[in-house]
């Protein structure tokens, strides 16, 4: 049916606005890829010194997601991931979770 790729981000309290601005101003290229359906960035609850965020990307199939991870668009989107780690708003690396849809209602 579809595949949902999610990343959970723990963003240091006080860094939320910078984190959100980075995502709003990025040059997204997901639409260029076969199987891309939808992207959402979600803002969640506060934890111990952080605010939880989660990105959700819906793909037609797991294979479409896997093709994204090997694409030039993926390399472009992640080219600055290692820069400025000392000033990163994140408390550790994002945590990936992938899910295959077994039921979908509208």
N, CA, C and O of each residue as an XYZ file, in Angstrom:
424
protein
N       0.830     -1.203      0.000
C       0.000      0.000      0.000
C       0.862      1.248      0.000
O       0.769      2.052     -0.928
N       1.695      1.435      1.010
C       2.617      2.570      1.072
C       3.651      2.306      2.153
O       3.534      1.367      2.942
N       4.667      3.161      2.166
C       5.735      3.058      3.163
C       5.912      4.429      3.786
O       5.975      5.429      3.070
N       5.995      4.494      5.118
C       6.173      5.757      5.823
C       7.538      5.751      6.489
O       7.834      4.898      7.326
N       8.368      6.720      6.103
C       9.700      6.891      6.685
C       9.623      8.044      7.673
O       9.193      9.142      7.320
N      10.042      7.796      8.919
C       9.945      8.813      9.961
C      11.295      8.996     10.630
O      12.034      8.035     10.842
N      11.603     10.232     10.957
C      12.773     10.551     11.766
C      12.311     11.347     12.968
O      11.548     12.303     12.831
N      12.772     10.954     14.150
C      12.451     11.673     15.392
C      13.670     12.500     15.775
O      14.793     11.996     15.812
N      13.434     13.773     16.059
C      14.498     14.709     16.411
C      14.257     15.237     17.819
O      13.151     15.679     18.131
N      15.272     15.198     18.668
C      15.208     15.844     19.975
C      15.952     17.164     19.838
O      17.178     17.190     19.724
N      15.196     18.264     19.851
C      15.745     19.607     19.648
C      15.869     20.296     21.004
O      14.911     20.369     21.774
N      17.071     20.796     21.274
C      17.323     21.480     22.555
C      16.318     22.619     22.752
O      16.026     23.370     21.822
N      15.801     22.733     23.965
C      14.890     23.835     24.267
C      15.612     25.157     24.002
O      16.773     25.334     24.371
N      14.909     26.067     23.364
C      15.495     27.343     22.979
C      16.000     27.349     21.552
O      16.290     28.413     21.005
N      16.111     26.179     20.935
C      16.600     26.070     19.555
C      15.483     25.743     18.568
O      15.743     25.536     17.383
N      14.255     25.697     19.044
C      13.142     25.290     18.198
C      12.961     26.191     16.977
O      12.764     25.698     15.866
N      13.028     27.503     17.176
C      12.802     28.436     16.063
C      13.849     28.244     14.970
O      13.510     28.236     13.787
N      15.120     28.087     15.354
C      16.172     27.855     14.362
C      15.947     26.544     13.619
O      16.097     26.485     12.399
N      15.591     25.502     14.347
C      15.332     24.206     13.731
C      14.189     24.313     12.722
O      14.300     23.822     11.599
N      13.098     24.950     13.123
C      11.942     25.091     12.239
C      12.270     25.943     11.018
O      11.827     25.634      9.912
N      13.039     27.008     11.208
C      13.431     27.864     10.082
C      14.264     27.080      9.079
O      14.065     27.204      7.870
N      15.188     26.281      9.571
C      16.014     25.461      8.689
C      15.135     24.577      7.809
O      15.380     24.462      6.608
N      14.132     23.963      8.384
C      13.257     23.084      7.606
C      12.373     23.871      6.650
O      12.151     23.439      5.519
N      11.868     25.017      7.085
C      10.997     25.815      6.207
C      11.748     26.370      5.001
O      11.182     26.498      3.915
N      13.023     26.698      5.197
C      13.795     27.346      4.138
C      14.605     26.370      3.284
O      15.292     26.792      2.354
N      14.536     25.094      3.582
C      15.316     24.140      2.806
C      14.747     23.991      1.393
O      13.570     24.254      1.145
N      15.600     23.571      0.497
C      15.161     23.306     -0.871
C      14.800     21.830     -0.970
O      15.659     20.986     -1.227
N      13.546     21.534     -0.768
C      13.099     20.149     -0.836
C      13.069     19.659     -2.268
O      12.602     20.360     -3.166
N      13.569     18.452     -2.479
C      13.587     17.878     -3.819
C      12.891     16.523     -3.866
O      13.071     15.757     -4.812
N      12.099     16.234     -2.843
C      11.407     14.950     -2.806
C      10.449     14.775     -3.976
O      10.263     13.663     -4.470
N       9.846     15.863     -4.416
C       8.866     15.784     -5.512
C       9.483     15.268     -6.811
O       8.774     14.816     -7.710
N      10.814     15.339     -6.900
C      11.500     14.880     -8.111
C      11.570     13.359     -8.190
O      11.922     12.809     -9.234
N      11.241     12.683     -7.107
C      11.463     11.238     -7.031
C      10.194     10.428     -7.216
O       9.112     10.798     -6.758
N      10.368      9.314     -7.901
C       9.260      8.399     -8.119
C       8.768      7.862     -6.788
O       9.563      7.480     -5.930
N       7.464      7.833     -6.622
C       6.860      7.243     -5.440
C       6.626      8.187     -4.277
O       5.969      7.814     -3.305
N       7.159      9.426     -4.357
C       6.936     10.378     -3.268
C       5.472     10.788     -3.248
O       4.899     11.114     -4.287
N       4.862     10.772     -2.056
C       3.477     11.204     -1.902
C       3.357     12.479     -1.077
O       2.701     13.433     -1.495
N       3.996     12.497      0.108
C       3.749     13.604      1.036
C       4.862     13.703      2.068
O       5.448     12.700      2.477
N       5.141     14.946      2.482
C       6.099     15.214      3.562
C       5.410     16.047      4.627
O       4.655     16.968      4.314
N       5.667     15.724      5.878
C       5.188     16.527      7.010
C       6.271     16.595      8.070
O       6.960     15.608      8.330
N       6.421     17.768      8.682
C       7.275     17.930      9.864
C       6.331     18.229     11.012
O       5.541     19.171     10.940
N       6.405     17.437     12.069
C       5.499     17.550     13.202
C       6.243     18.036     14.438
O       7.378     17.632     14.691
N       5.598     18.899     15.200
C       6.151     19.409     16.452
C       5.421     18.711     17.589
O       4.191     18.720     17.653
N       6.190     18.109     18.482
C       5.592     17.328     19.555
C       5.812     17.946     20.921
O       6.064     19.144     21.048
N       5.713     17.111     21.935
C       5.786     17.594     23.317
C       7.218     17.883     23.764
O       8.188     17.477     23.123
N       7.314     18.590     24.871
C       8.610     18.811     25.513
C       8.982     17.575     26.305
O       8.132     16.881     26.863
N      10.299     17.320     26.335
C      10.842     16.260     27.171
C      11.821     16.882     28.150
O      11.697     18.061     28.483
N      12.768     16.125     28.605
C      13.763     16.587     29.561
C      14.845     17.392     28.839
O      15.875     16.843     28.450
N      14.609     18.687     28.662
C      15.573     19.567     28.005
C      15.446     19.635     26.505
O      16.303     20.224     25.847
N      14.402     19.050     25.937
C      14.238     19.064     24.483
C      12.768     19.155     24.095
O      11.872     18.935     24.910
N      12.549     19.487     22.823
C      11.224     19.427     22.193
C      11.324     18.344     21.126
O      12.284     18.323     20.355
N      10.354     17.454     21.073
C      10.350     16.371     20.106
C       9.737     16.839     18.789
O       8.685     17.478     18.777
N      10.402     16.518     17.686
C       9.886     16.745     16.338
C       9.941     15.424     15.592
O      10.735     14.547     15.933
N       9.104     15.279     14.578
C       9.133     14.067     13.765
C       8.830     14.438     12.314
O       7.859     15.138     12.027
N       9.674     13.959     11.411
C       9.395     14.120      9.981
C       8.762     12.827      9.481
O       9.171     11.730      9.861
N       7.767     12.977      8.631
C       7.083     11.828      8.028
C       7.101     12.016      6.522
O       6.686     13.055      6.007
N       7.584     11.008      5.827
C       7.531     11.014      4.368
C       6.778      9.764      3.949
O       7.122      8.649      4.343
N       5.747      9.970      3.146
C       4.967      8.840      2.654
C       5.404      8.548      1.222
O       5.431      9.430      0.364
N       5.743      7.290      0.997
C       6.186      6.794     -0.314
C       5.199      5.740     -0.802
O       4.517      5.101     -0.001
N       5.126      5.563     -2.114
C       4.272      4.509     -2.665
C       4.706      3.135     -2.160
O       3.878      2.304     -1.786
N       6.038      2.911     -2.158
C       6.563      1.600     -1.793
C       7.875      1.756     -1.039
O       8.530      2.792     -1.152
N       8.263      0.759     -0.284
C       9.551      0.751      0.411
C      10.695      0.941     -0.591
O      11.670      1.632     -0.298
N      10.574      0.333     -1.761
C      11.617      0.440     -2.783
C      11.820      1.884     -3.238
O      12.940      2.280     -3.560
N      10.749      2.671     -3.265
C      10.877      4.091     -3.627
C      11.673      4.838     -2.566
O      12.510      5.679     -2.893
N      11.414      4.533     -1.292
C      12.192      5.137     -0.212
C      13.659      4.742     -0.324
O      14.542      5.592     -0.210
N      13.921      3.466     -0.543
C      15.300      3.001     -0.649
C      16.023      3.666     -1.822
O      17.209      3.979     -1.719
N      15.321      3.881     -2.929
C      15.912      4.588     -4.073
C      16.258      6.024     -3.681
O      17.287      6.548     -4.108
N      15.414      6.664     -2.875
C      15.681      8.025     -2.386
C      16.994      8.060     -1.611
O      17.788      8.985     -1.780
N      17.229      7.050     -0.753
C      18.439      7.058      0.079
C      19.716      6.896     -0.746
O      20.812      7.147     -0.246
N      19.579      6.482     -1.991
C      20.738      6.300     -2.875
C      20.823      7.384     -3.943
O      21.679      7.319     -4.825
N      19.944      8.375     -3.872
C      19.826      9.378     -4.934
C      20.712     10.607     -4.713
O      21.194     10.860     -3.609
N      20.905     11.348     -5.779
C      21.612     12.626     -5.714
C      20.820     13.604     -4.853
O      21.412     14.419     -4.145
N      19.494     13.536     -4.901
C      18.639     14.409     -4.095
C      18.865     14.149     -2.596
O      18.866     15.089     -1.802
N      19.053     12.904     -2.216
C      19.325     12.557     -0.823
C      20.671     13.133     -0.389
O      20.780     13.725      0.684
N      21.697     12.957     -1.226
C      23.021     13.498     -0.893
C      22.955     15.019     -0.746
O      23.576     15.587      0.153
N      22.208     15.667     -1.621
C      22.051     17.129     -1.542
C      21.356     17.530     -0.235
O      21.771     18.485      0.421
N      20.313     16.811      0.135
C      19.549     17.144      1.342
C      20.359     16.962      2.615
O      20.092     17.626      3.616
N      21.344     16.074      2.593
C      22.101     15.749      3.794
C      23.545     16.235      3.751
O      24.352     15.842      4.594
N      23.879     17.076      2.790
C      25.278     17.481      2.608
C      25.839     18.259      3.797
O      27.046     18.206      4.036
N      25.014     18.972      4.541
C      25.495     19.767      5.667
C      25.226     19.115      7.020
O      25.376     19.756      8.060
N      24.834     17.859      7.008
C      24.456     17.189      8.261
C      25.609     17.109      9.249
O      25.379     17.117     10.459
N      26.833     17.032      8.766
C      27.986     16.903      9.663
C      28.552     18.258     10.092
O      29.337     18.324     11.037
N      28.167     19.327      9.416
C      28.704     20.654      9.732
C      28.101     21.205     11.020
O      26.941     20.943     11.339
N      28.898     21.964     11.748
C      28.443     22.675     12.954
C      27.841     21.761     14.013
O      26.871     22.140     14.670
N      28.395     20.571     14.189
C      27.865     19.665     15.217
C      27.969     20.263     16.604
O      27.139     19.977     17.467
N      28.990     21.097     16.833
C      29.134     21.688     18.161
C      28.032     22.703     18.438
O      27.740     22.991     19.598
N      27.419     23.247     17.397
C      26.341     24.225     17.562
C      24.991     23.644     17.155
O      24.037     24.390     16.936
N      24.904     22.338     17.054
C      23.692     21.678     16.605
C      22.551     21.885     17.601
O      22.755     21.837     18.814
N      21.354     22.116     17.076
C      20.195     22.199     17.972
C      19.737     20.819     18.447
O      18.869     20.713     19.314
N      20.318     19.768     17.879
C      19.876     18.408     18.193
C      20.609     17.812     19.385
O      21.796     18.057     19.599
N      19.875     17.033     20.143
C      20.466     16.247     21.231
C      20.663     14.833     20.688
O      19.875     13.934     20.980
N      21.697     14.648     19.912
C      21.974     13.354     19.300
C      21.414     13.268     17.904
O      20.691     14.158     17.457
N      21.749     12.194     17.215
C      21.282     12.022     15.838
C      19.792     11.715     15.794
O      19.229     11.229     16.776
N      19.147     11.994     14.661
C      17.739     11.623     14.534
C      17.582     10.099     14.608
O      18.500      9.350     14.276
N      16.423      9.668     15.040
C      16.128      8.244     15.131
C      15.152      7.871     14.019
O      14.025      8.365     13.972
N      15.605      6.991     13.124
C      14.782      6.569     11.987
C      13.849      5.430     12.375
O      14.205      4.536     13.143
N      12.632      5.494     11.811
C      11.666      4.407     11.926
C      10.955      4.284     10.585
O      10.519      5.291     10.027
N      10.830      3.091     10.065
C      10.133      2.865      8.801
C       8.976      1.904      8.997
O       9.100      0.904      9.706
N       7.845      2.211      8.364
C       6.639      1.415      8.536
C       5.970      1.152      7.194
O       5.862      2.044      6.353
N       5.524     -0.084      7.007
C       4.721     -0.426      5.854
C       3.254     -0.346      6.246
O       2.856     -0.858      7.292
N       2.459      0.291      5.412
C       1.038      0.435      5.677
C       0.335     -0.900      5.459
O       0.529     -1.555      4.435
N      -0.480     -1.293      6.427
C      -1.279     -2.511      6.259
C      -2.765     -2.197      6.204
O      -3.569     -3.032      5.790
N      -3.131     -0.971      6.629
C      -4.528     -0.545      6.599
C      -4.549      0.968      6.432
O      -3.778      1.679      7.076
N      -5.429      1.458      5.569
C      -5.531      2.892      5.328
C      -6.988      3.246      5.097
O      -7.633      2.671      4.220
N      -7.511      4.180      5.867
C      -8.892      4.638      5.716
C      -8.885      6.149      5.508
O      -8.056      6.857      6.079
N      -9.800      6.629      4.701
C      -9.977      8.074      4.481
C     -11.360      8.480      4.823
O     -11.705      9.656      4.705
